[in-house]
Amino acid sequence: MKTKILLACLLSCLLLGGLRAQTPRMKPIFNGKNLNGWQVPPDNIWFTAQNGVLSIKNGPEKRGMILWTKKSYKNFVVQADFRMGEGTVDSGIFLRSDQAPNPQIQIGISGSLGRDMTGSPYVPGKGYPVEAQGVADLLNPHDWNTLRVLAIGNTYTVWLNGSQVMTYEGDTEGAVLKGPVGLQLHANRDMAIDFRNIMIGRVK
């Protein structure tokens, strides 16, 4: 009996620890007024901040851009509201690096697949190793959505509008396990997307 009680207590502690690891203290990384705290590209015409919203829109040359945080993160949760705008939205959140085998969490239409892959990891050289599930029933294409990504080592878990849609364990060889977070503007697209309430929490 004592053994069962001890095991139950141990399991409770492990579960509680896991929950705490996934719900750290979240801090804003976008102040809603300007791009302080972000690595703004020279001659920026793609990223604007106003009234709590970070708007991303391609320019006339349709160049691709990534807006990176100045800070780097190891294990963390990043969360943001996003709203798809005009054109064919092909965006996403980069995690620590844009090099293989680090994944980008897709938002919008995949250029290679020609369909919505929101919540799925895109890995350079591998495409989409897994596909987020249930997204069609959760995604609101004309209003705000909330994307939450947990990055612990090489394991990535994604929630869309409060529902878990994907878990992916990436390759270890060559992976960058500490780095900035980036918001993508895909090249060769007519597109616009808005973000707000961008927050991050470090996981110990």
C-alpha beads as a LAMMPS data file, in Angstrom:
LAMMPS data file: protein, C-alpha beads

204 atoms
203 bonds

1 atom types
1 bond types

-500.0 500.0 xlo xhi
-500.0 500.0 ylo yhi
-500.0 500.0 zlo zhi

Masses

1 110.0

Atoms # bond

1 1 1 0.000 0.000 0.000
2 1 1 2.804 2.391 0.927
3 1 1 4.526 1.567 -2.357
4 1 1 1.390 2.452 -4.340
5 1 1 1.027 5.740 -2.458
6 1 1 4.687 6.557 -3.085
7 1 1 4.336 5.808 -6.797
8 1 1 1.190 7.927 -7.009
9 1 1 2.961 10.842 -5.336
10 1 1 5.935 10.474 -7.664
11 1 1 3.669 10.434 -10.725
12 1 1 1.840 13.533 -9.485
13 1 1 5.128 15.356 -9.026
14 1 1 6.276 14.409 -12.520
15 1 1 2.991 15.526 -14.077
16 1 1 3.046 18.791 -12.140
17 1 1 6.623 19.389 -13.200
18 1 1 5.677 18.787 -16.835
19 1 1 2.778 21.205 -16.617
20 1 1 5.006 23.865 -15.080
21 1 1 7.580 23.313 -17.805
22 1 1 4.922 23.999 -20.423
23 1 1 3.430 27.062 -18.716
24 1 1 6.329 29.346 -17.755
25 1 1 5.937 33.006 -16.979
26 1 1 5.199 34.675 -20.304
27 1 1 6.701 38.064 -21.162
28 1 1 5.864 40.296 -24.138
29 1 1 8.540 40.531 -26.823
30 1 1 6.551 43.045 -28.885
31 1 1 5.536 46.300 -27.199
32 1 1 2.804 47.131 -29.729
33 1 1 4.311 50.528 -30.589
34 1 1 7.620 49.951 -32.356
35 1 1 10.179 47.279 -33.203
36 1 1 12.421 47.713 -30.175
37 1 1 13.932 44.341 -29.261
38 1 1 13.912 43.106 -32.851
39 1 1 16.641 43.005 -35.497
40 1 1 15.088 45.341 -38.049
41 1 1 16.465 44.947 -41.588
42 1 1 17.992 48.005 -43.288
43 1 1 15.605 50.144 -45.337
44 1 1 12.684 48.371 -43.673
45 1 1 9.398 48.612 -45.569
46 1 1 8.081 45.181 -44.596
47 1 1 7.465 45.329 -40.844
48 1 1 5.391 48.031 -39.143
49 1 1 4.040 48.414 -35.627
50 1 1 0.905 50.364 -34.729
51 1 1 -1.911 50.110 -32.193
52 1 1 -0.670 46.837 -30.762
53 1 1 -0.323 45.091 -34.114
54 1 1 2.829 44.054 -35.977
55 1 1 1.959 44.084 -39.672
56 1 1 4.006 42.244 -42.290
57 1 1 3.558 42.958 -45.982
58 1 1 5.755 42.284 -48.992
59 1 1 7.245 45.104 -51.038
60 1 1 7.235 45.630 -54.801
61 1 1 10.277 43.368 -55.264
62 1 1 8.664 40.573 -53.214
63 1 1 11.828 39.947 -51.243
64 1 1 11.815 37.391 -48.443
65 1 1 12.564 38.635 -44.931
66 1 1 12.728 37.315 -41.373
67 1 1 12.238 39.627 -38.409
68 1 1 14.408 38.147 -35.639
69 1 1 14.393 38.884 -31.928
70 1 1 17.595 40.379 -30.563
71 1 1 17.557 37.912 -27.668
72 1 1 18.276 34.208 -27.959
73 1 1 16.366 31.403 -26.282
74 1 1 17.119 27.780 -25.444
75 1 1 14.039 25.967 -24.100
76 1 1 10.957 28.155 -24.332
77 1 1 7.310 28.700 -25.156
78 1 1 6.438 31.320 -27.763
79 1 1 2.864 32.432 -28.321
80 1 1 1.289 34.912 -30.725
81 1 1 -2.036 35.880 -32.206
82 1 1 -2.018 36.032 -35.996
83 1 1 -4.496 37.197 -38.613
84 1 1 -4.078 36.365 -42.270
85 1 1 -4.336 39.301 -44.620
86 1 1 -4.526 39.755 -48.355
87 1 1 -2.887 37.525 -50.944
88 1 1 -1.516 34.018 -50.509
89 1 1 -0.242 33.968 -46.946
90 1 1 2.938 31.904 -46.536
91 1 1 4.507 32.777 -43.204
92 1 1 5.635 31.146 -40.001
93 1 1 7.647 31.253 -36.801
94 1 1 11.337 30.332 -36.981
95 1 1 12.786 28.641 -33.918
96 1 1 16.407 29.453 -33.019
97 1 1 17.682 29.336 -36.627
98 1 1 16.677 29.224 -40.290
99 1 1 19.200 26.481 -41.054
100 1 1 18.653 22.719 -41.313
101 1 1 17.530 20.807 -39.342
102 1 1 15.769 23.499 -37.280
103 1 1 12.042 23.679 -38.025
104 1 1 9.872 26.608 -38.902
105 1 1 6.256 26.365 -37.737
106 1 1 4.179 27.131 -40.797
107 1 1 1.363 29.667 -40.960
108 1 1 -0.700 29.637 -44.134
109 1 1 -0.260 28.085 -47.554
110 1 1 2.764 25.922 -48.241
111 1 1 4.428 26.952 -51.488
112 1 1 5.648 23.416 -52.142
113 1 1 2.361 21.643 -51.337
114 1 1 -0.104 24.328 -52.412
115 1 1 -2.347 23.932 -49.359
116 1 1 -2.681 25.238 -45.826
117 1 1 -0.123 23.686 -43.469
118 1 1 -0.609 25.948 -40.442
119 1 1 0.917 24.447 -37.306
120 1 1 3.141 21.981 -39.192
121 1 1 6.952 22.035 -38.997
122 1 1 8.846 22.835 -42.170
123 1 1 12.451 21.601 -42.089
124 1 1 14.944 22.721 -44.773
125 1 1 15.821 19.783 -46.956
126 1 1 13.090 17.567 -45.477
127 1 1 9.881 19.426 -46.220
128 1 1 7.084 18.687 -43.755
129 1 1 8.084 15.594 -41.720
130 1 1 4.729 15.576 -39.903
131 1 1 1.426 17.393 -40.444
132 1 1 -0.599 19.205 -37.815
133 1 1 -3.955 17.544 -37.172
134 1 1 -7.436 19.095 -36.945
135 1 1 -6.335 22.499 -38.214
136 1 1 -9.198 22.899 -40.705
137 1 1 -11.715 22.756 -37.846
138 1 1 -9.753 25.145 -35.625
139 1 1 -8.407 27.798 -37.974
140 1 1 -10.316 31.008 -38.594
141 1 1 -8.981 32.331 -41.917
142 1 1 -10.651 35.745 -41.526
143 1 1 -10.013 36.601 -37.867
144 1 1 -7.442 36.292 -35.103
145 1 1 -5.970 32.901 -34.174
146 1 1 -3.542 31.971 -31.404
147 1 1 -0.477 29.825 -32.068
148 1 1 1.561 28.445 -29.176
149 1 1 4.849 26.572 -29.661
150 1 1 6.804 24.701 -27.002
151 1 1 10.463 24.053 -27.883
152 1 1 12.313 21.708 -25.534
153 1 1 15.574 20.513 -27.001
154 1 1 14.672 18.970 -30.351
155 1 1 11.032 18.335 -29.438
156 1 1 8.420 20.793 -30.658
157 1 1 4.750 20.883 -29.676
158 1 1 2.165 23.209 -31.227
159 1 1 -1.272 24.364 -30.073
160 1 1 -3.718 26.242 -32.303
161 1 1 -6.521 28.164 -30.605
162 1 1 -6.010 26.119 -27.442
163 1 1 -5.905 22.650 -29.007
164 1 1 -2.746 20.601 -29.429
165 1 1 -2.243 19.870 -33.129
166 1 1 1.343 18.662 -33.519
167 1 1 4.404 17.158 -31.815
168 1 1 7.648 16.685 -33.699
169 1 1 11.018 15.353 -32.577
170 1 1 13.713 16.715 -34.838
171 1 1 17.181 15.516 -35.707
172 1 1 19.978 16.203 -33.248
173 1 1 22.882 16.359 -35.679
174 1 1 23.458 19.924 -36.783
175 1 1 20.516 21.329 -34.815
176 1 1 20.840 24.775 -33.261
177 1 1 19.423 24.551 -29.736
178 1 1 19.745 28.194 -28.745
179 1 1 18.931 31.216 -30.849
180 1 1 16.405 33.939 -31.678
181 1 1 12.777 33.641 -32.729
182 1 1 11.813 34.914 -36.167
183 1 1 8.666 35.948 -38.026
184 1 1 8.695 35.166 -41.724
185 1 1 7.754 37.098 -44.822
186 1 1 8.083 34.616 -47.679
187 1 1 9.723 35.664 -50.899
188 1 1 7.875 35.821 -54.237
189 1 1 4.442 36.205 -52.652
190 1 1 1.725 38.841 -52.661
191 1 1 0.799 38.567 -49.016
192 1 1 0.143 40.295 -45.721
193 1 1 -0.185 38.988 -42.172
194 1 1 -0.656 40.625 -38.766
195 1 1 0.654 39.549 -35.358
196 1 1 -0.182 40.756 -31.874
197 1 1 0.302 39.675 -28.229
198 1 1 3.691 38.130 -29.059
199 1 1 5.026 36.578 -25.847
200 1 1 7.740 34.191 -24.793
201 1 1 8.559 32.271 -21.636
202 1 1 11.846 30.557 -20.852
203 1 1 11.597 26.948 -19.689
204 1 1 14.228 25.827 -17.160

Bonds

1 1 1 2
2 1 2 3
3 1 3 4
4 1 4 5
5 1 5 6
6 1 6 7
7 1 7 8
8 1 8 9
9 1 9 10
10 1 10 11
11 1 11 12
12 1 12 13
13 1 13 14
14 1 14 15
15 1 15 16
16 1 16 17
17 1 17 18
18 1 18 19
19 1 19 20
20 1 20 21
21 1 21 22
22 1 22 23
23 1 23 24
24 1 24 25
25 1 25 26
26 1 26 27
27 1 27 28
28 1 28 29
29 1 29 30
30 1 30 31
31 1 31 32
32 1 32 33
33 1 33 34
34 1 34 35
35 1 35 36
36 1 36 37
37 1 37 38
38 1 38 39
39 1 39 40
40 1 40 41
41 1 41 42
42 1 42 43
43 1 43 44
44 1 44 45
45 1 45 46
46 1 46 47
47 1 47 48
48 1 48 49
49 1 49 50
50 1 50 51
51 1 51 52
52 1 52 53
53 1 53 54
54 1 54 55
55 1 55 56
56 1 56 57
57 1 57 58
58 1 58 59
59 1 59 60
60 1 60 61
61 1 61 62
62 1 62 63
63 1 63 64
64 1 64 65
65 1 65 66
66 1 66 67
67 1 67 68
68 1 68 69
69 1 69 70
70 1 70 71
71 1 71 72
72 1 72 73
73 1 73 74
74 1 74 75
75 1 75 76
76 1 76 77
77 1 77 78
78 1 78 79
79 1 79 80
80 1 80 81
81 1 81 82
82 1 82 83
83 1 83 84
84 1 84 85
85 1 85 86
86 1 86 87
87 1 87 88
88 1 88 89
89 1 89 90
90 1 90 91
91 1 91 92
92 1 92 93
93 1 93 94
94 1 94 95
95 1 95 96
96 1 96 97
97 1 97 98
98 1 98 99
99 1 99 100
100 1 100 101
101 1 101 102
102 1 102 103
103 1 103 104
104 1 104 105
105 1 105 106
106 1 106 107
107 1 107 108
108 1 108 109
109 1 109 110
110 1 110 111
111 1 111 112
112 1 112 113
113 1 113 114
114 1 114 115
115 1 115 116
116 1 116 117
117 1 117 118
118 1 118 119
119 1 119 120
120 1 120 121
121 1 121 122
122 1 122 123
123 1 123 124
124 1 124 125
125 1 125 126
126 1 126 127
127 1 127 128
128 1 128 129
129 1 129 130
130 1 130 131
131 1 131 132
132 1 132 133
133 1 133 134
134 1 134 135
135 1 135 136
136 1 136 137
137 1 137 138
138 1 138 139
139 1 139 140
140 1 140 141
141 1 141 142
142 1 142 143
143 1 143 144
144 1 144 145
145 1 145 146
146 1 146 147
147 1 147 148
148 1 148 149
149 1 149 150
150 1 150 151
151 1 151 152
152 1 152 153
153 1 153 154
154 1 154 155
155 1 155 156
156 1 156 157
157 1 157 158
158 1 158 159
159 1 159 160
160 1 160 161
161 1 161 162
162 1 162 163
163 1 163 164
164 1 164 165
165 1 165 166
166 1 166 167
167 1 167 168
168 1 168 169
169 1 169 170
170 1 170 171
171 1 171 172
172 1 172 173
173 1 173 174
174 1 174 175
175 1 175 176
176 1 176 177
177 1 177 178
178 1 178 179
179 1 179 180
180 1 180 181
181 1 181 182
182 1 182 183
183 1 183 184
184 1 184 185
185 1 185 186
186 1 186 187
187 1 187 188
188 1 188 189
189 1 189 190
190 1 190 191
191 1 191 192
192 1 192 193
193 1 193 194
194 1 194 195
195 1 195 196
196 1 196 197
197 1 197 198
198 1 198 199
199 1 199 200
200 1 200 201
201 1 201 202
202 1 202 203
203 1 203 204
